[in-house]
Amino acid sequence: MGLESNSKLVEVLGEKGRVSLNDWKEAQWAAIKIRREPITEEELYREASDFMSLFQQAVKEAFLSDIRDPVWLKMREMLSALSISRARRGFTPTEMATFVLSFKQPLFEALKQAHGTDSGALLSDVWMTTVLLDKLGLYCVEEYQKTREAIISRQQKDLLELSTPVVQLWPGVLTLPLIGTLDSERTQLVMERLLQKIVDTGSQIAIIDITGVPTVDTLVAQHLMKTIAAAHLMGAECFLSGISPQIAQTVVHLGVKFGDIVTKATLADAFGLALKRIGLVVIKKSGE
Amino acid sequence: MERIPILRMGDVLLVSIQVDMHDRLAQTLQEELAERVVKDRARGVLIDISVLEIVDSFIGRLLGRIASISRILDAETVIVGMQPAVSITLVELGISLDGVRTALNVERGMELLASSISLRTQE
């Protein structure tokens, strides 16, 4: 889609253009200031000027409504950088889109003045710019969304890393304090970590503590039993500890059979048993 | 033809699997081991699979079978040094190797066998 012959879009955007950059900036600043966002007036003005000059450039070069065209490459780069920085600062998608969409007002105003009474030409220019600016606005929101998703997935990964430590309680005794809901992916990671740690430390006993697991359903129980079976195959014994009264009732209600697996109510009990198994006795010092 | 050596240490037969197990080799091992248990009057069998990286369902079941055969011939089997990846695979395949004792390494496995043999001798 190209420009109509009687279009005044290039003209209003030109050197002597009538698009009031200042009005636009002021309007944006006023909208954002209410929320006291961590953005300075200068920064906002700079971004607005960048947007405007890139817009002018692209329109002058060739007016194309397809923003995937190379003409819009610089604009896309600028908008995606902007979206990323705003997404990180906690701007809402609406605020992000408003940045672009609010450009319509000063632009339409300038077009109105340039066209005077020729309403047909004005309408066609307004329509063309609306289509274009909407696309740019949507592009911004898309980029914003992508950034947010990247942040979320990174946090998920961090959480996974943080929530699966394997600690050594004593030479030969490992413990795995599980916190949070267990799903297949996490169980897989936990299982691999535990087994690797068993090899690395040559531990005979591993205690899986589920104090921090809110619910145990059949799937979680199955995951736990798989982990315990795998550890057993490697020659290590696994105890299960931290079973709350609530969970014990649920597990029995569900009909889950833990079989030969040693279960203890508290980690302390399990640790005591572990010490006994490796032939250690804790004795209180006499006379104290 | 490739063969897996079976070493004798006192009452115990020591098998260290250092090559990739294929089905024929595993079958041969089972047969030879049964013969050796009888011939050497072994009381224990220790199978070290610490360098084995891939175990399929056939090999997994065969390890269980070797243990059962040895038990009938009055020798206890201990499998030592199973790698994490292998143990996960076996669990996923549903092979739990019931009745087979396991240990982390050869040293622990020998201790386990020694204590169980002395226990059985007393009886």
Interface residues (C-beta under 8 A of the other chain):
Chain A: M191 E192 L195 Q196 I198 V199 G202 S203 Q204 K226 A229 A230 A231 H232 L233 M234 G235 A236
Chain B: I79 V80 G81 M82 Q83 P84 V86 S87 I88 L90 V91 E92 S96 L97 T102 A103 L104 N105 R108 G109
